[in-house]
Amino acid sequence: MGGMHGFGRVVVEPNEPVFHAAWEGKVRAIFGRTVGRFYNLDEFRHAIERMEPASYLEASYYERWLHAIETLLQEKGVLAAAEVPTQQPPEAPSNLETARFKAGDQVRARNLNPAGHTRLPRYVRGKSGVVTSVKGPFLLPDGNAHGRNGEWQFVYPVRFAARELWGADASERDSVAVDLWESYLEAV
């Protein structure tokens, strides 16, 4: 969970339905009608991360979604009967500089511990990998979750050897690719 250990095995439910109850489908539909209109995906994820830890652990998947939607709509001052115009996502600036890294570059994920939202998983922090390609630019989720939607960066899929992440007991054949924003990385 969030790159942390100690929460036990992930239990996979055989033939798990998309929704366990009708209300879950309604929450998913509400999300589809409100994301991008009243809040962005990074704000949504951050609202889930801000849940009180015990409540988070006790909540089901869609209970977390409902909490985030309710939190954000309350924070944004949205009333059920209000007509609020759709927010258009910001466009990437045309004067963005060239990407700092290229495919094949050795990089290390910075060991950052930001106070707010981030898409930098804990399990890759301080670990080295190889850039496989360059994507973007995309909005930096760390700022976008907090209303700073002018921070655009290139995103790099970085391949990490399983042993780099989880030690000598991991398979030498396995690896994990993680999309990381430029400010998350440093050259090796």
N, C-alpha and C positions, 0 to 999 in steps of 0.2 A: 504494500500500500504506500504509494508515494515514494517508492524506493527504500522504505524502511523494512526491517526484518522483524520477526518475532510474532507475526499475526497468524501463524499456522498455515496449513496447506490451503490452496484455493480449491474449494469444492465445486466441481462441475456437475450440474444437474442434468442427467440424461434426458434428451428430448425436451430441453427447457423451452417453454413458450416465450415469445417475445414479451408478452404481458401476462402477469399472473392474475390480474384482476382488471376489470373494465376501467377503473379509475386511473390505472397506470397509462393506458392508451390516451386518456383525456389529458393527463399531464404532458405526455409527449406531444399531443396536438397543440396544447397551450404554448409549450416551448417553441414549436414551429411557427406560431403566429406572433410571438413576442421577441424572439432573438433577431437581432438586426434591426428591429424597430425601436425597442426601448433600451436594449443593452446589447453588448457584443458577446461573443463566445468566451473571450478571456474573462470578462466581468462575471459571466455565469460560472465558469470554473472556480474563480476566486471566491465567489459567494459560497460555493460548496466547501472550499478550503477553510473558510471562516467559521464554519459550524463549530459549536462547542464540541470538543472531542468525544465525550461520552454519547452525545446525541448522534454524532456522525457514525460511531461504531454500532449504535442500536438501530439506525435507520436503514431501510432497504434502498436499493438503487434509485427508484423513482420517488421515494420520500425525500432523498437528498435533492433531486431535481426540483421537486415542489418547493422545498425550503428555499432553494436558490432563486426560483422565479418569484416567490412571494417577497423575499428579502429585497431583490432588485426593484420590483415594481413599487414597493413601499419607499425605498430609498430615492427612487426617481420621481416620486410624487404622482404616480399614475393612479387614477381612479378608474373603477370598472366602467363607468359610463363616459369617461373622457375620450375625446377624439384627439389623438396625438399624431402629428404627421410622421411618416416613415423617415427614419434617419438613413441617409445614403452613406455607405462605407467610404472612408477617405481614399483618395487615389494616391498611388505611389508618386513621389516627386520625380520629375524627369531629369533632374541634375544629380542624382545619386552617384556617388563615386563607384569605381569598379570593385569587384569582390576582392577581399584580402587573401583568400585561400582558393586553391584549385584542386581538382581531382588528383589524388595521389599524395597530397600534402599530409605530413604527420602533424597532428594537433593534440592538445590536451584540453579537456574540459576544465574550466576554471572552478576553483573550490569556493563558490559563492553561496552565501546564506542570506538572501534578501528577506526583508521584513514582510513584503507583500507577495503577490502572485509571481510565479516563474514557471517556465516550461523546461527548466534545466533539472532533469531527474537526479535525485540524490546519489543513486548508484553509479552515475558516470562522473561525478565531481572528482577532480584530481586524477582522472584516468586518461590514458592516451589511446588514440585511434587514428584511422586514416579517412580523409575526406573522399567520398565516392563521386560526388557531383556538386554542382552549385545551383541553387533554386532562388527564385524571388526577384526582387525584394518583397518582403512581407512585413507587416506591422509587428513590432516587438511586443509580445503579449504582456510582458512585465509592466510596460507603461500603459498599454491599451486597456488593461483591466482597471486602471485607475484614472481613466479619462485623458491620458496623454497619448493621443492617437497620431502624433506626427513623427514617431520614431520608427523609421523603416530600416531594415537590415537584410542582408543576404542570409539565406538559410542553407546549411550544409548537412546532408546526410553523412553521418560519421559512423564507420564500422569499427566496433570494439570487439576484440577477441574475448571470448567467454572467460578465459583464464585471467585476463587483465581485470575483468570486473569481479569475478567470484573466486579467484585463486586457483591453485594447482589441481584441486579436485574436479574442476569443470572440464568438460570435453575440449580437447585441443582443436577439434573440427568445428565447433560451434562459434557463432559470433552474433552480435546484436547491432542493428543499425538504428541510430537515433537522429532525428532532425534537430539540429542545434543552431540557434541564431549566432551571428558573428561575435557579438559581445560576450558570449559564453565561452569562447575559444581563445587559445593562445598557441602560437607556433611552438613546436618541439625542436 
